[in-house]
Every structure is written in C-alpha cells, then in structure tokens.
Amino acid sequence: MTDTLTVTELTRQLKDCLEGSFPLVCVRGEVSSSMHAASGHVYFTLKDERAQLRVVMWKRTAARLKFEVSDGMELVAVGPIELYPARGSYQLVVEQLVPEGIGPLELAFRQLHERLQAEGLFEPGRKRPLPPFPRRIAIITSPTGAAIRDVLQVLTRRWPSVNIVLLPVAVQGDAAAPQIARALETVPHIADVDVVIVGRGGGSLEDLWAFNEEAVARAIVACPVPVVSAVGHEIDVTIADLVADRRALTPSEAGELVVPDRAELMSQMQHVGSRLTSSLRERAAAARRQLDLLASRRVLQHPYERIQQQAQRLDEWHEQLLRAIRRRTQHEQSRLAGMAASLNALSPLKVLERGYSITLRAESGTVVRHTADVAADEQLVTRLRDGRILSRVESVEPAPAIETKSTQD
C-alpha cells in the first residue's frame, strides 16, 4: 500500500513535476474572460476548439506591453507553466505576449527549443553550481556595449580583487553566433577561469537571435566552466538562458550572481568573529570555574594525606595478618600435638614398653595371633621393647576349651 499524502504534499509533488517539465512554453489561442485587476495584473483564458488554459500576466510584464489585451484577440503567449496551490489548478505565467502572425524566427525558436528540451539540455539536474569565490571571470560580450560597462561596475564594486578576462565578440548579426561559440570553446584554454558570463543588453528578437542559435547553445553545454547567461532584460528569454548553468535577468544581475559582496561578507565575518570570541571567552571562563572547583577539593590541596591514610591502613592490615598467622600456627601446632599424642597412645611400641611382646613368623613377617598360625619347628621372631628374640617352635599346645554346664532348678 502506498503512503498516504496530505493535499499539500501531493500538490507540492505535482507542482515540482509540472513546473520542471514545462519551464518555458509558447501557446497560441483566443483570448476570453480577460480581466485587468486594480493591482495591475492581467488575467485571461487562452482557448481553442477543444481546450482552454488560464493565463496570468504580472504587473511588471503588463506595464511593458505595447497593446491592451481584450477578448477575441489571437495571441501567442510565452512563459512557464506553474501550479497555483490555493486552487489546485495550473496556469501559464506570461513573460512575453505577441499578437498572432508568428514569423520565421519564432518558428525556428520553437523547433530548436523542442529539440534541445527532448535531449534534456534544459533539465535543472545537469546545471552546475557557481563557485562562491571566483578568482578569474571570463566575459563574452561586445567590448563597446552597455552590458560590459554594467557588469564591470558591479564586479569591481562587489569584489575588487577579482581578475577579469574579456573575450570580445559581436552580439548581433550573422557573425555573432559563430564568434560567441568560438569564444566559449576558448575558455578552457585560459588559465584559472572559474566562471563565464555571456550576454548582451536587451533588444528585439532579431537583435537577440545570436543567443538562440544551436551552435551557441551547444557551446554553452560543452563548456567545462559554469556559464551564466545574461541576455537582454527580464522579459527576454533565449535558448542560451535555458541551457546555461544560471540565468541572469540582466547583465548587472550577472555580476551580482558570480561574486559575493565584499562589504556584506566582511560584515558577516566580523559578526562570526565576534560570536566566536564571545564563545571562546565563555568556554574559558567555564574551564576556569571548573579548574577552581577541582583545585578546591581536599585531595588536590593535601595530596599526600590520602597516601598516608592508605599507608597506615596497610600497616594495620599487616599487623592483623601477622596476628592471624600466629593464631593459626598455634592452633595447628596444638592440634598436631594432640594428634601425635593420640597416635603415640595407640602405637604398638607403647604396648612393648609396658612389658608385652609381639611374635612374628620369621619367614612371612606376619603376626602370630593363634596357635594354628604356627607349626612345630617353625622359626619365630619375638619383638620386645629393647630388641628381638629369634626362637624355634618345639611344639604347639592349644589351650583347652572351657566347658559350661547348665543346671535346672
């Protein structure tokens, strides 16, 4: 079973999918339900025989429009598709709007756009990040145009130490696209270039057409250094903008994108340095308090006291051990003496000392206990307290049996 999503989560996924798939579209249709809001935004619907599309044109775009949008007009709208979460519907956000009567340049733009999009050259996943602190920047533009002046002014103001290499090219006319493509191919052979800015100021579709040429688009894609496209003004969208690693709405914005603001960075570093100093001071103070606390402990103030106590304890244990050993030794000695006395009392030698003797068979050494144990002429050994007597049996005379008589009363 798939995970259950909230409406917001599902809408966010649809928004990412939809907007990522349609970053720029050109749509032709008839205007209906147009509305000019008090805010300056314009809302209308583009429709044909079988479908309709909601369209919004923001105030800044509408203010530059040379004609008024009204119902019944046949228009071509250019812009990205966006999903409006509050209504759960998609809409076209107009960046460029032209009346019907499309020319050959627009048709060529569409065809190239579709071909490059099918190859995945517009995908955000293939775009590279810009270096945070570039050492050298290559600028591909006209050396006499307003764009180079704007970019240089921004770069030198924000990051004075940056090194700039200008690759002069024509930015309009038939020779422009080949020159721009060759300049992009030259960039890898220039040492230490970290980022490239390619562009020009605004103009008509014909003026900007060099940046819609396939040769320029593929040179941007093939360049191993990240490329920022800064072509025209905010409403101008070219193929170069779509394949570049980053699009700047204006040449001035390109300068802001590729280098940090030195003054802002210094302010941030000062703030971080201040916080770091404060943090280090707090940690040093905490360490000092901890050290003072440890130093106040008795074990550190009198380090030998604990050793002396343990030494005294060891001496006490030593005396206790010696006393225990002596008591155990005396106990075992008393016990051993008692056992020796018991054994001595049972010793046959004690019996001999009282005048008794032990008779043994000389041959086998066994004790003679009965008359039946010996025979006539057998040699015997008699053990006395002070020695042995060797004798031979003359005869064996068993003791007479004792008879008992019972009487009856």
C-alpha positions as CSV (number, residue, x, y, z in Angstrom):
1,M,0.0,0.0,0.0
2,T,1.4,3.4,-1.0
3,D,2.0,6.1,1.6
4,T,-0.9,8.5,2.3
5,L,-0.1,12.1,1.4
6,T,-1.7,15.3,2.5
7,V,-3.2,17.5,-0.1
8,T,-0.3,19.9,0.4
9,E,2.3,17.2,-0.1
10,L,0.6,15.9,-3.2
11,T,0.2,19.4,-4.6
12,R,3.9,20.1,-4.0
13,Q,4.9,17.0,-5.8
14,L,2.6,17.8,-8.8
15,K,4.0,21.4,-8.8
16,D,7.6,20.2,-8.9
17,C,6.8,17.7,-11.7
18,L,4.7,20.1,-13.7
19,E,7.0,23.2,-13.5
20,G,10.1,21.1,-14.0
21,S,8.6,19.6,-17.2
22,F,7.4,22.9,-18.7
23,P,9.9,25.6,-17.8
24,L,9.0,27.6,-20.9
25,V,6.2,27.1,-23.4
26,C,4.7,29.0,-26.3
27,V,0.9,28.8,-26.6
28,R,-1.4,30.2,-29.3
29,G,-5.0,30.8,-28.6
30,E,-8.0,33.1,-28.5
31,V,-8.4,35.4,-25.5
32,S,-11.5,35.2,-23.4
33,S,-12.7,36.2,-19.9
34,S,-9.9,38.9,-19.7
35,M,-9.7,40.9,-16.5
36,H,-7.5,43.9,-15.7
37,A,-7.1,43.9,-11.9
38,A,-6.7,47.1,-9.9
39,S,-3.2,45.8,-8.8
40,G,-2.1,46.0,-12.4
41,H,-2.1,42.2,-13.1
42,V,-4.0,40.9,-16.1
43,Y,-5.9,37.6,-16.0
44,F,-7.4,35.9,-19.1
45,T,-8.0,32.5,-20.7
46,L,-6.5,31.2,-23.9
47,K,-8.7,28.7,-25.7
48,D,-9.2,26.8,-29.0
49,E,-11.9,24.5,-30.2
50,R,-11.3,21.7,-27.6
51,A,-9.4,23.2,-24.6
52,Q,-8.7,26.3,-22.6
53,L,-5.8,27.5,-20.4
54,R,-5.8,30.0,-17.6
55,V,-3.2,32.8,-18.0
56,V,-1.8,35.4,-15.7
57,M,0.4,38.4,-16.6
58,W,2.0,40.2,-13.7
59,K,2.1,44.0,-13.4
60,R,5.7,44.4,-14.4
61,T,5.1,42.5,-17.7
62,A,1.8,44.1,-18.4
63,A,3.3,47.6,-17.9
64,R,5.8,47.0,-20.7
65,L,3.1,45.6,-23.1
66,K,2.5,47.9,-26.1
67,F,-1.1,46.9,-26.6
68,E,-4.1,46.1,-24.4
69,V,-5.3,42.5,-24.0
70,S,-9.0,42.1,-24.9
71,D,-11.4,39.2,-25.6
72,G,-11.3,37.7,-29.1
73,M,-7.7,38.5,-29.8
74,E,-5.5,35.8,-31.3
75,L,-2.2,35.8,-29.3
76,V,0.9,33.8,-28.7
77,A,1.9,33.7,-25.0
78,V,5.4,32.7,-23.9
79,G,6.2,31.7,-20.3
80,P,6.5,28.9,-17.8
81,I,3.6,26.7,-16.6
82,E,3.1,27.0,-12.8
83,L,0.7,25.3,-10.4
84,Y,-1.4,27.5,-8.1
85,P,-1.7,25.5,-4.9
86,A,-4.6,27.6,-3.4
87,R,-6.9,26.5,-6.3
88,G,-5.1,23.3,-7.2
89,S,-5.0,24.4,-10.9
90,Y,-2.2,25.1,-13.3
91,Q,-1.7,28.4,-15.2
92,L,0.6,30.0,-17.7
93,V,2.6,32.9,-16.4
94,V,3.2,35.2,-19.3
95,E,6.7,36.6,-19.8
96,Q,6.1,37.6,-23.5
97,L,2.9,38.2,-25.4
98,V,2.7,38.8,-29.2
99,P,-0.3,39.1,-31.5
100,E,-0.9,36.3,-34.0
101,G,1.1,36.4,-37.1
102,I,4.2,34.5,-36.0
103,G,7.4,34.9,-38.0
104,P,10.1,32.5,-39.2
105,L,12.4,33.4,-36.2
106,E,9.8,32.4,-33.7
107,L,9.1,29.1,-35.5
108,A,12.9,28.4,-35.6
109,F,13.0,29.2,-31.8
110,R,10.2,26.7,-31.2
111,Q,11.8,23.9,-33.2
112,L,15.2,24.3,-31.5
113,H,13.6,24.6,-28.1
114,E,11.7,21.3,-28.6
115,R,14.8,19.5,-29.9
116,L,17.1,20.6,-27.1
117,Q,14.4,20.0,-24.4
118,A,14.0,16.5,-25.8
119,E,17.8,16.0,-25.3
120,G,17.4,17.1,-21.6
121,L,19.6,20.2,-22.0
122,F,17.1,22.3,-20.0
123,E,17.0,20.0,-17.1
124,P,17.9,21.5,-13.7
125,G,19.8,18.4,-12.8
126,R,22.6,19.0,-15.3
127,K,23.1,22.6,-14.2
128,R,26.4,23.2,-12.2
129,P,26.7,25.5,-9.1
130,L,28.6,28.7,-9.4
131,P,31.9,28.9,-7.4
132,P,31.5,31.0,-4.2
133,F,34.8,32.9,-4.6
134,P,35.9,33.0,-8.3
135,R,39.5,34.1,-8.9
136,R,39.1,34.8,-12.7
137,I,35.9,35.6,-14.7
138,A,35.7,35.4,-18.5
139,I,33.2,37.8,-20.0
140,I,32.0,37.1,-23.6
141,T,30.2,40.2,-25.0
142,S,30.7,43.3,-27.1
143,P,33.5,45.5,-25.8
144,T,31.6,48.6,-26.7
145,G,28.1,47.7,-25.4
146,A,26.3,48.8,-22.2
147,A,26.4,45.3,-20.9
148,I,30.2,45.2,-20.3
149,R,30.1,48.5,-18.5
150,D,27.2,47.3,-16.2
151,V,29.0,44.0,-15.4
152,L,32.4,45.6,-14.8
153,Q,30.8,48.2,-12.5
154,V,29.1,45.6,-10.4
155,L,32.1,43.2,-10.3
156,T,34.6,45.9,-9.2
157,R,32.3,47.3,-6.6
158,R,31.4,44.0,-5.0
159,W,34.7,42.1,-5.3
160,P,37.6,44.3,-6.3
161,S,40.2,41.6,-6.2
162,V,38.6,39.5,-9.0
163,N,40.5,39.1,-12.2
164,I,38.5,39.7,-15.4
165,V,39.2,38.4,-18.9
166,L,37.2,40.0,-21.7
167,L,36.6,37.9,-24.9
168,P,35.2,40.5,-27.4
169,V,32.6,39.3,-29.8
170,A,29.8,40.6,-31.9
171,V,26.5,40.2,-30.2
172,Q,24.1,40.6,-33.1
173,G,24.2,39.9,-36.8
174,D,25.2,36.9,-38.8
175,A,28.8,36.7,-37.4
176,A,27.7,36.9,-33.8
177,A,26.8,33.3,-33.2
178,P,30.0,31.8,-34.6
179,Q,32.1,34.3,-32.7
180,I,30.3,33.5,-29.4
181,A,30.6,29.8,-29.9
182,R,34.4,30.1,-30.6
183,A,34.9,32.3,-27.5
184,L,33.2,29.6,-25.4
185,E,35.5,27.0,-26.9
186,T,38.5,29.2,-26.0
187,V,37.6,29.4,-22.3
188,P,39.1,26.0,-21.2
189,H,42.5,27.2,-22.6
190,I,42.6,30.3,-20.4
191,A,44.2,29.5,-17.0
192,D,42.2,29.7,-13.8
193,V,38.9,30.8,-15.2
194,D,36.2,29.8,-12.7
195,V,33.0,31.1,-14.3
196,V,31.9,32.6,-17.6
197,I,29.4,35.4,-18.3
198,V,28.0,35.5,-21.8
199,G,25.4,38.1,-22.9
200,R,24.4,41.5,-24.1
201,G,21.8,44.2,-23.4
202,G,18.2,44.0,-24.5
203,G,16.8,44.2,-28.0
204,S,14.3,42.9,-30.4
205,L,14.0,39.2,-31.3
206,E,16.2,39.9,-34.3
207,D,18.8,41.6,-32.2
208,L,19.0,38.7,-29.7
209,W,18.8,36.0,-32.2
210,A,22.5,35.0,-31.9
211,F,21.7,33.7,-28.5
212,N,19.0,31.4,-30.0
213,E,21.4,29.7,-32.4
214,E,22.1,26.0,-31.8
215,A,25.8,26.5,-32.1
216,V,25.8,28.9,-29.1
217,A,23.6,26.6,-27.1
218,R,25.8,23.5,-27.6
219,A,29.0,25.5,-26.9
220,I,27.5,26.6,-23.6
221,V,26.6,23.0,-22.7
222,A,30.1,21.8,-23.8
223,C,32.0,24.4,-21.8
224,P,33.6,22.8,-18.7
225,V,33.3,26.0,-16.7
226,P,30.0,27.1,-15.3
227,V,28.2,29.6,-17.6
228,V,25.9,32.5,-16.7
229,S,23.7,33.7,-19.4
230,A,22.8,37.5,-19.2
231,V,20.9,38.2,-22.4
232,G,18.6,41.2,-22.7
233,H,16.2,42.3,-20.0
234,E,13.8,40.4,-17.6
235,I,11.2,39.6,-20.3
236,D,13.7,38.3,-22.9
237,V,14.2,34.5,-22.7
238,T,16.6,32.9,-25.1
239,I,17.8,29.4,-25.7
240,A,21.1,30.4,-24.1
241,D,19.2,31.3,-20.9
242,L,17.7,27.9,-20.8
243,V,20.9,25.8,-21.3
244,A,23.2,28.0,-19.2
245,D,24.0,26.9,-15.7
246,R,22.4,30.1,-14.4
247,R,20.3,32.7,-16.0
248,A,20.7,36.4,-15.0
249,L,17.7,38.7,-15.8
250,T,20.1,41.5,-16.7
251,P,23.9,41.8,-17.2
252,S,24.1,43.7,-13.9
253,E,22.4,40.8,-12.1
254,A,25.0,38.5,-13.7
255,G,27.7,40.4,-11.8
256,E,25.8,40.1,-8.6
257,L,25.4,36.3,-9.1
258,V,29.0,35.4,-9.8
259,V,30.8,37.3,-7.0
260,P,30.0,37.9,-3.3
261,D,29.5,41.3,-1.8
262,R,32.8,42.1,-0.1
263,A,31.3,44.6,2.3
264,E,28.5,42.2,3.2
265,L,31.0,39.3,3.6
266,M,33.2,41.4,5.8
267,S,30.2,42.3,8.0
268,Q,29.3,38.6,8.3
269,M,32.9,37.7,9.1
270,Q,33.0,40.4,11.8
271,H,29.8,39.1,13.2
272,V,31.0,35.5,13.2
273,G,34.4,36.6,14.7
274,S,32.5,38.4,17.5
275,R,30.4,35.4,18.2
276,L,33.5,33.2,18.2
277,T,35.3,35.5,20.6
278,S,32.4,35.6,22.9
279,S,32.0,31.8,22.8
280,L,35.7,31.3,23.5
281,R,35.6,33.6,26.4
282,E,32.6,31.8,27.8
283,R,34.3,28.5,27.4
284,A,37.5,29.8,29.0
285,A,35.5,31.2,32.0
286,A,33.7,27.9,32.4
287,A,37.0,26.0,32.2
288,R,38.4,28.3,34.9
289,R,35.5,27.7,37.1
290,Q,35.8,24.0,36.7
291,L,39.6,24.2,37.4
292,D,38.9,26.3,40.6
293,L,36.4,23.7,41.7
294,L,38.8,20.9,41.2
295,A,41.6,22.8,42.9
296,S,39.4,23.4,46.0
297,R,39.0,19.7,46.6
298,R,40.8,18.3,49.6
299,V,42.5,15.5,47.6
300,L,44.3,18.2,45.5
301,Q,45.0,20.5,48.4
302,H,46.5,17.7,50.5
303,P,47.7,15.1,48.0
304,Y,49.9,13.1,50.5
305,E,47.1,12.8,53.1
306,R,45.3,10.1,51.1
307,I,48.6,8.3,50.6
308,Q,49.5,8.4,54.3
309,Q,46.0,7.2,55.2
310,Q,46.4,4.3,52.9
311,A,49.9,3.5,54.2
312,Q,48.6,3.5,57.8
313,R,45.8,1.2,56.7
314,L,48.3,-1.1,55.0
315,D,50.3,-1.3,58.3
316,E,47.1,-2.1,60.2
317,W,46.3,-4.9,57.7
318,H,49.9,-6.2,58.0
319,E,49.6,-6.4,61.8
320,Q,46.2,-8.1,61.6
321,L,47.7,-10.6,59.1
322,L,50.6,-11.4,61.4
323,R,48.4,-11.9,64.4
324,A,46.1,-14.1,62.4
325,I,49.1,-16.2,61.1
326,R,50.4,-16.6,64.7
327,R,47.0,-17.7,66.0
328,R,46.6,-20.1,63.2
329,T,50.1,-21.5,63.6
330,Q,49.5,-22.0,67.4
331,H,46.2,-23.7,66.7
332,E,47.6,-26.0,64.2
333,Q,50.6,-26.9,66.5
334,S,48.2,-27.7,69.3
335,R,46.1,-29.8,67.0
336,L,49.2,-31.6,65.7
337,A,50.4,-32.3,69.2
338,G,47.1,-33.8,70.1
339,M,47.0,-36.0,67.1
340,A,50.6,-37.1,67.8
341,A,49.6,-38.0,71.4
342,S,46.7,-40.0,70.1
343,L,48.8,-41.8,67.7
344,N,51.5,-42.4,70.2
345,A,49.0,-43.9,72.7
346,L,47.9,-46.4,70.0
347,S,51.4,-47.2,68.9
348,P,52.4,-50.9,69.4
349,L,55.7,-49.6,70.8
350,K,53.9,-48.3,73.8
351,V,52.5,-51.7,74.4
352,L,56.0,-53.1,74.3
353,E,57.1,-50.6,76.8
354,R,54.6,-52.0,79.3
355,G,56.2,-55.5,79.2
356,Y,54.3,-57.1,76.3
357,S,55.9,-58.6,73.2
358,I,54.9,-59.3,69.6
359,T,55.5,-62.6,67.9
360,L,56.0,-62.8,64.2
361,R,56.6,-65.6,61.8
362,A,60.2,-65.2,60.6
363,E,59.5,-66.3,57.1
364,S,56.5,-64.2,56.3
365,G,56.7,-61.5,59.0
366,T,53.0,-61.9,59.9
367,V,51.8,-61.5,63.5
368,V,51.1,-64.8,65.3
369,R,47.6,-64.4,66.8
370,H,46.5,-68.1,67.2
371,T,48.3,-71.3,67.8
372,A,47.1,-72.5,64.5
373,D,49.2,-69.8,62.8
374,V,52.4,-71.7,63.5
375,A,53.7,-75.2,63.2
376,A,56.4,-77.2,65.1
377,D,59.9,-76.4,64.1
378,E,58.9,-73.1,62.5
379,Q,61.2,-70.2,63.3
380,L,59.6,-67.2,65.1
381,V,60.7,-63.6,65.9
382,T,59.7,-62.1,69.2
383,R,59.7,-58.3,69.3
384,L,60.4,-56.8,72.8
385,R,60.8,-53.2,73.9
386,D,64.6,-53.3,73.8
387,G,65.1,-55.8,70.9
388,R,64.2,-59.1,69.2
389,I,64.4,-62.8,70.2
390,L,64.8,-65.5,67.5
391,S,63.3,-68.9,68.5
392,R,62.1,-72.1,67.0
393,V,58.8,-73.9,67.9
394,E,59.2,-77.1,69.8
395,S,55.5,-77.9,69.9
396,V,52.1,-76.2,69.7
397,E,49.7,-76.8,72.5
398,P,46.3,-75.2,72.1
399,A,44.5,-74.0,75.2
400,P,41.9,-76.5,76.5
401,A,38.3,-75.5,75.7
402,I,36.2,-74.2,78.7
403,E,33.1,-76.3,79.2
404,T,30.0,-74.8,80.7
405,K,27.2,-76.8,82.4
406,S,23.6,-75.6,82.7
407,T,21.5,-76.6,85.7
408,Q,17.8,-76.7,86.0
409,D,16.0,-75.9,89.2
